[in-house]
Amino acid sequence: MKPFSIAIVDDDPNIRQIVEAYLQKEGYLTRSVQSAEEALHLKETEPPDLWVLDIMLPGMNGYEFCRRIRKETEAPIIMISARDEEVDKILGLELGSDDYLTKPFSPRELVARVNRALRRWEQMKQRGERHSPVEDAAAGHQLLGDLLVLDKEKRLVYSLGEEVEVTSKEFQILCLLSEHPNRAFSRDELLTLVWGEDYFGSDRVVDDLIRRIRKKLDKIPLETVWGFGYRLRSPERTAEG
């Protein structure tokens, strides 16, 4: 099996050197660059299986880079930053990153998080291969008609014939809720199923993400189950209620 490739994007040469050494020892192939602009070129020439991305970069910052590449790839992104504010972590996760580490961090912890992120990525791809993308898209159409159509092969969202731009996590939550219409999911369930069992942040990230989905897709019956979580109603139940 070909080793996974990992790109390290950080303007600190010492961090790049240390991270590369630990990841190479684990058996990964690595590439390192010092700016988001270089990383964009790397994405076109040698796209990695995972990104280790610093937020505070010269020129384009890590948030903007994450937002851009999430339109084209679902490869895991682990953000690293000297800032430890909850809002920074939430913003990174909302833009599509899969994990967040605060500097200074243990290189061994980073390796462990890389291992977990790649395992989840492989499991997600295997689950996707078991389903026909055409059938999956049709299932989304049958649930809410033209209000919500999910193209799981291209990871695109349509509403009333118009494409709606969503982040990776927004797409995952929409898929999960649409596959289980009328079922109420708790915030803890959504955290585990979408962010992973090893995510230890606040469940506020779920509320923030649902709010963003509602703003983008204000016609879909995405309901709050007070004191518990959220559910996506089917048209039949919505008409009855």
Phi, psi and chi 1 to 4 in degrees:
 res  aa     phi    psi   chi1   chi2   chi3   chi4
   1 MET       -  133.6 -179.7  178.6  175.1      -
   2 LYS   -67.3  134.7 -178.9 -178.5  176.3 -178.5
   3 PRO   -62.6  148.2  -15.7   26.9      -      -
   4 PHE   -66.5  147.1  -72.8  111.0      -      -
   5 SER  -108.0  140.4   62.3      -      -      -
   6 ILE  -129.6  133.5  -60.7  173.6      -      -
   7 ALA  -104.2  131.4      -      -      -      -
   8 ILE  -107.8  121.3  -59.7  100.1      -      -
   9 VAL  -116.3  103.5 -171.6      -      -      -
  10 ASP  -157.0  138.5 -162.2  -57.3      -      -
  11 ASP   -85.2   -0.4   60.3  -24.8      -      -
  12 ASP   -96.2  111.7 -173.9  -31.9      -      -
  13 PRO   -63.1  -30.7   20.8  -31.3      -      -
  14 ASN   -66.6  -42.7  -67.4  -36.0      -      -
  15 ILE   -65.0  -43.2  -70.4  179.5      -      -
  16 ARG   -59.0  -43.6  -66.7 -159.9  -53.6  -89.2
  17 GLN   -65.2  -44.6 -176.6  177.5    6.9      -
  18 ILE   -66.7  -47.0  -67.9  170.4      -      -
  19 VAL   -62.0  -44.0  170.0      -      -      -
  20 GLU   -60.0  -43.2  -81.8 -156.1  -78.4      -
  21 ALA   -60.4  -44.2      -      -      -      -
  22 TYR   -69.5  -40.2  -86.7   82.9      -      -
  23 LEU   -70.4  -37.9  -69.4  172.9      -      -
  24 GLN   -65.8  -37.1  -71.6  172.3    3.1      -
  25 LYS   -62.2  -30.0 -174.5  176.4 -180.0 -179.0
  26 GLU   -78.9   -8.8 -168.3   73.4    7.5      -
  27 GLY   103.0    6.7      -      -      -      -
  28 TYR   -87.2  150.5  -65.3  119.0      -      -
  29 LEU   -84.9  139.5  -60.4  175.8      -      -
  30 THR  -129.9  150.0   63.0      -      -      -
  31 ARG  -134.9  141.8  -59.4  -74.8 -173.1  -83.9
  32 SER  -132.1  141.0   68.6      -      -      -
  33 VAL  -138.0  162.6  -65.9      -      -      -
  34 GLN  -106.0    1.0   62.2 -177.9   -5.9      -
  35 SER  -148.6  160.6   70.6      -      -      -
  36 ALA   -67.8  -32.4      -      -      -      -
  37 GLU   -63.3  -42.8  -72.3   77.5   10.3      -
  38 GLU   -64.9  -36.1  -70.6 -179.8   88.6      -
  39 ALA   -66.0  -36.5      -      -      -      -
  40 LEU   -62.1  -39.0  -72.8  174.5      -      -
  41 HIS   -66.4  -41.2  177.5   70.1      -      -
  42 LEU   -61.6  -38.5 -177.1   64.5      -      -
  43 LYS   -59.7  -35.1  178.6 -177.5   69.6   66.6
  44 GLU   -79.4  -32.5  -61.8  -60.2  -32.4      -
  45 THR   -96.1  -42.6   56.6      -      -      -
  46 GLU  -139.6   69.2  -61.2  177.9   83.5      -
  47 PRO   -59.9  127.0   20.8  -31.7      -      -
  48 PRO   -82.6  169.7   33.1  -36.0      -      -
  49 ASP   -83.9  -19.9  -63.2  -60.0      -      -
  50 LEU  -154.7  147.0 -179.6  143.2      -      -
  51 TRP  -112.3  133.6  -63.3   88.6      -      -
  52 VAL  -106.7  112.2  176.1      -      -      -
  53 LEU  -123.9  119.9  174.9   64.6      -      -
  54 ASP   -76.2  144.8 -172.4   22.3      -      -
  55 ILE   -80.8  -47.4  -68.6  176.6      -      -
  56 MET   -87.4   93.5  -55.3  -55.3  -67.1      -
  57 LEU  -118.3  153.6  -66.6  167.9      -      -
  58 PRO   -68.6  142.0   25.0  -33.6      -      -
  59 GLY    76.3 -130.2      -      -      -      -
  60 MET   -63.7  130.0 -176.6 -168.2  -54.9      -
  61 ASN   -85.0  173.9   64.0   32.9      -      -
  62 GLY   -64.9  -33.0      -      -      -      -
  63 TYR   -61.1  -48.1  -68.2  132.7      -      -
  64 GLU   -65.8  -39.3  175.8   61.8   18.3      -
  65 PHE   -62.1  -44.3  176.4   78.4      -      -
  66 CYS   -59.9  -45.7 -179.9      -      -      -
  67 ARG   -59.9  -40.9 -173.4 -173.0   67.2   80.5
  68 ARG   -67.2  -48.9  -73.3 -163.3 -173.0 -171.7
  69 ILE   -76.4  -19.8   67.7  169.6      -      -
  70 ARG   -67.2  -16.6  -94.6  -64.6  170.7 -107.7
  71 LYS   -74.4  -17.0  -63.2  177.7 -178.8  179.4
  72 GLU  -122.0  -21.2  -56.3  174.2   26.3      -
  73 THR  -144.3  149.7  176.4      -      -      -
  74 GLU  -106.5   11.5  -66.8  -60.2  -47.4      -
  75 ALA   -56.2  139.3      -      -      -      -
  76 PRO   -58.3  145.9  -21.7   32.1      -      -
  77 ILE  -127.8  124.8  -60.9  171.5      -      -
  78 ILE  -110.7  114.8  -62.8  178.5      -      -
  79 MET   -87.0  143.2  -77.4 -172.0  165.3      -
  80 ILE  -128.0  143.3   55.2  176.4      -      -
  81 SER  -158.2  151.8  175.0      -      -      -
  82 ALA   -77.7  -11.8      -      -      -      -
  83 ARG   -92.1  140.4  -59.5  176.7   59.2  169.5
  84 ASP  -120.4   26.1 -168.0   24.5      -      -
  85 GLU   -78.8  140.2  -63.5  -65.9  -31.2      -
  86 GLU   -59.4  -37.0 -176.7 -179.7   20.7      -
  87 VAL   -62.9  -34.1   66.4      -      -      -
  88 ASP   -66.8  -41.2  -64.9  -47.4      -      -
  89 LYS   -65.0  -44.8  -62.5  179.3 -178.3  179.9
  90 ILE   -63.2  -42.9  -70.3  174.1      -      -
  91 LEU   -61.6  -44.0  178.4   57.5      -      -
  92 GLY   -61.1  -42.9      -      -      -      -
  93 LEU   -68.4  -38.4  -68.2  166.5      -      -
  94 GLU   -66.2  -33.5  -74.3 -176.4  -17.2      -
  95 LEU   -77.2   -9.3  -71.0  173.4      -      -
  96 GLY   120.4    3.6      -      -      -      -
  97 SER   -72.2  156.8   73.3      -      -      -
  98 ASP  -100.4  -18.8  -63.2   85.6      -      -
  99 ASP  -159.8  168.7 -152.6  -18.0      -      -
 100 TYR  -147.8  127.6 -172.7  106.2      -      -
 101 LEU  -123.7  140.2  -94.4  177.1      -      -
 102 THR  -100.3  133.7  -56.9      -      -      -
 103 LYS   -75.2  145.3  -63.8  178.4 -177.9  178.8
 104 PRO   -75.3  145.0   28.5  -33.5      -      -
 105 PHE  -127.3  159.9   56.0   83.4      -      -
 106 SER   -79.0  126.8  162.1      -      -      -
 107 PRO   -57.5  -32.5  -25.9   35.3      -      -
 108 ARG   -66.5  -37.0  -69.7 -171.8  177.0   87.1
 109 GLU   -66.4  -39.5 -178.8 -179.9    0.8      -
 110 LEU   -61.3  -44.3  174.5   61.1      -      -
 111 VAL   -59.7  -42.4  169.3      -      -      -
 112 ALA   -62.5  -40.2      -      -      -      -
 113 ARG   -71.2  -35.5  -65.3 -166.5 -177.2 -151.3
 114 VAL   -61.6  -45.5  164.9      -      -      -
 115 ASN   -58.8  -45.4  -68.1  -20.0      -      -
 116 ARG   -66.3  -43.0  -73.2 -164.1  -64.7  -93.2
 117 ALA   -62.2  -40.7      -      -      -      -
 118 LEU   -71.1  -33.6  -73.1  170.6      -      -
 119 ARG   -63.8  -45.0  -80.2 -161.0  -58.6  -90.1
 120 ARG   -63.2  -39.5  -70.7 -161.3  -60.7  -92.5
 121 TRP   -62.5  -43.9  172.7 -129.7      -      -
 122 GLU   -65.3  -42.2  -78.7  -64.9  -71.5      -
 123 GLN   -63.4  -39.7  -69.5  167.4    0.0      -
 124 MET   -64.9  -42.2 -174.3  178.7   74.5      -
 125 LYS   -65.4  -39.0  -72.1 -166.6  -66.0 -175.6
 126 GLN   -66.2  -39.0  -70.6  169.4    7.0      -
 127 ARG   -63.4  -40.5  -74.1 -162.4  -60.4  -91.7
 128 GLY   -64.7  -33.1      -      -      -      -
 129 GLU   -71.7  -18.7  -70.8  169.2   -2.1      -
 130 ARG   -79.4  -12.6  -63.6 -168.1 -168.1  110.1
 131 HIS  -115.8  147.1  -58.7  -77.9      -      -
 132 SER   -76.8  123.6  160.2      -      -      -
 133 PRO   -56.9  -35.5  -23.3   32.8      -      -
 134 VAL   -65.7  -44.2  174.3      -      -      -
 135 GLU   -65.7  -39.3  -69.3  174.1   -5.8      -
 136 ASP   -63.6  -44.0  -78.1  -20.8      -      -
 137 ALA   -63.9  -39.5      -      -      -      -
 138 ALA   -65.1  -38.6      -      -      -      -
 139 ALA   -61.4  -41.0      -      -      -      -
 140 GLY   -62.6  -38.4      -      -      -      -
 141 HIS   -66.2  -39.6 -173.4  -81.4      -      -
 142 GLN   -68.5  -28.2  -70.6  169.7   -0.7      -
 143 LEU   -69.0  -50.0  174.3   66.2      -      -
 144 LEU  -128.1   20.5  -65.8  174.5      -      -
 145 GLY    57.6 -136.8      -      -      -      -
 146 ASP   -79.6   -4.3  -72.1  -23.1      -      -
 147 LEU   -68.3  -32.1  -69.4 -179.2      -      -
 148 LEU  -150.4  113.0 -179.1   64.2      -      -
 149 VAL  -123.8  125.1  178.4      -      -      -
 150 LEU  -111.6  121.2  -55.8  176.6      -      -
 151 ASP   -98.6   99.4 -176.4  -26.7      -      -
 152 LYS   -77.2  -19.6  -65.3 -172.9  180.0 -179.5
 153 GLU   -71.3  -46.3 -178.2  179.3   29.2      -
 154 LYS   -94.4   -5.3  -62.3  178.5 -179.1  177.8
 155 ARG    55.7   53.5  -59.3 -173.7   75.2   78.9
 156 LEU  -120.1  153.0  -63.3  174.1      -      -
 157 VAL  -123.2  135.2  176.5      -      -      -
 158 TYR  -127.1  144.4  -61.4   91.1      -      -
 159 SER  -140.4  123.5 -178.8      -      -      -
 160 LEU    53.6   39.6  -61.2  175.8      -      -
 161 GLY    82.1   -2.4      -      -      -      -
 162 GLU  -109.5  138.0  -62.6  -70.0  -30.8      -
 163 GLU   -72.1  136.4 -178.2 -178.8  -18.1      -
 164 VAL  -115.7  124.9  179.0      -      -      -
 165 GLU   -78.3  123.8 -175.7  176.5  -35.3      -
 166 VAL  -130.9  159.5  -62.5      -      -      -
 167 THR   -83.3  173.1   66.6      -      -      -
 168 SER   -59.2  -46.9  172.6      -      -      -
 169 LYS   -68.5  -37.0  -68.7  -66.1 -174.3  -67.8
 170 GLU   -61.8  -42.2  -70.6  165.9   -3.1      -
 171 PHE   -64.3  -42.5 -172.4   84.6      -      -
 172 GLN   -62.5  -41.9  -69.7  177.9   52.0      -
 173 ILE   -66.9  -41.3  -77.9 -172.2      -      -
 174 LEU   -61.4  -42.4  -75.4  168.5      -      -
 175 CYS   -62.0  -46.4  -73.7      -      -      -
 176 LEU   -61.7  -48.5  178.8   63.6      -      -
 177 LEU   -68.1  -37.4  -64.8  176.8      -      -
 178 SER   -72.4  -27.6   66.3      -      -      -
 179 GLU   -74.8  -16.8  -72.2  167.6   -2.5      -
 180 HIS  -131.2   65.2  -56.3  -82.2      -      -
 181 PRO   -59.6  140.4   21.6  -32.9      -      -
 182 ASN    75.6   -7.7  -54.6  -47.9      -      -
 183 ARG   -83.3  132.8  176.4 -173.3  163.2 -175.3
 184 ALA   -87.2  126.5      -      -      -      -
 185 PHE  -106.0  132.5  -74.5   85.5      -      -
 186 SER   -74.5  163.2   70.5      -      -      -
 187 ARG   -60.8  -40.2  -69.8  174.0  176.7   81.2
 188 ASP   -63.5  -39.6  -73.8  -19.3      -      -
 189 GLU   -62.1  -45.0  -77.9 -177.8  -67.5      -
 190 LEU   -64.1  -39.4  -67.9  172.5      -      -
 191 LEU   -59.8  -46.6  -83.8  175.5      -      -
 192 THR   -67.0  -45.3  -61.1      -      -      -
 193 LEU   -74.9  -29.8  -67.2  169.2      -      -
 194 VAL  -103.0  -43.2  176.1      -      -      -
 195 TRP   -93.5  -18.7  -79.4  -93.0      -      -
 196 GLY   103.0  155.1      -      -      -      -
 197 GLU   -65.5  -23.3  -66.0 -177.6   -4.3      -
 198 ASP   -92.3    9.7   52.8  -25.1      -      -
 199 TYR   -83.3  125.6  174.4   72.6      -      -
 200 PHE  -116.9   16.6  -64.5  105.5      -      -
 201 GLY   -78.3 -177.3      -      -      -      -
 202 SER   -72.8  147.1  166.7      -      -      -
 203 ASP   -73.2   -1.7   63.2    4.3      -      -
 204 ARG   -61.2  -26.1  178.9 -178.8  148.9 -161.6
 205 VAL   -61.6  -31.0   69.4      -      -      -
 206 VAL   -67.6  -47.9  175.5      -      -      -
 207 ASP   -59.6  -42.5  -61.9  -30.8      -      -
 208 ASP   -63.2  -40.6  -71.1  -19.6      -      -
 209 LEU   -69.0  -41.0 -153.8   60.7      -      -
 210 ILE   -62.2  -40.4  -67.1  -67.2      -      -
 211 ARG   -60.9  -40.5 -173.6 -178.5   68.2 -108.6
 212 ARG   -67.9  -39.2  -70.7  162.4   65.1   95.6
 213 ILE   -62.8  -44.3  -69.4  173.6      -      -
 214 ARG   -62.3  -35.4  -76.9  172.9  168.2  160.9
 215 LYS   -66.8  -38.5 -174.8  175.6 -179.5 -179.9
 216 LYS   -80.2  -32.9  -64.1  175.8 -179.4 -179.3
 217 LEU  -125.9   68.7  -63.1  159.0      -      -
 218 ASP   -74.7   -5.9   58.9   -6.5      -      -
 219 LYS   -94.8  -16.4  -58.0  -85.8 -166.9  -54.4
 220 ILE   -79.9  145.2   67.4  171.7      -      -
 221 PRO   -80.7   68.7   28.6  -33.4      -      -
 222 LEU   -91.8  106.0  178.7   49.8      -      -
 223 GLU  -101.9  148.8  -62.3 -177.6  -15.9      -
 224 THR   -89.7  129.6  -61.3      -      -      -
 225 VAL   -98.8  100.8 -178.7      -      -      -
 226 TRP   -56.4  132.2  -63.2  108.4      -      -
 227 GLY    75.7    6.0      -      -      -      -
 228 PHE  -134.5  -67.6 -176.1   73.9      -      -
 229 GLY  -179.2 -130.1      -      -      -      -
 230 TYR  -144.6  157.4  -59.2   94.9      -      -
 231 ARG  -149.8  157.3   69.6  177.7  161.7 -141.2
 232 LEU  -109.9  117.0 -171.9   63.9      -      -
 233 ARG   -77.6  145.4  -72.6  -89.2 -167.3  151.6
 234 SER   -80.9  158.2   66.1      -      -      -
 235 PRO   -57.3  -37.1  -23.9   34.1      -      -
 236 GLU   -63.9  -46.1  -65.5   79.2    9.9      -
 237 ARG   -67.9  -35.8  -71.0  -68.2 -175.4   87.3
 238 THR   -63.2  -41.7  -56.3      -      -      -
 239 ALA   -65.4  -37.8      -      -      -      -
 240 GLU   -68.2  -37.3  -68.3  171.6    4.2      -
 241 GLY   -74.1      -      -      -      -      -
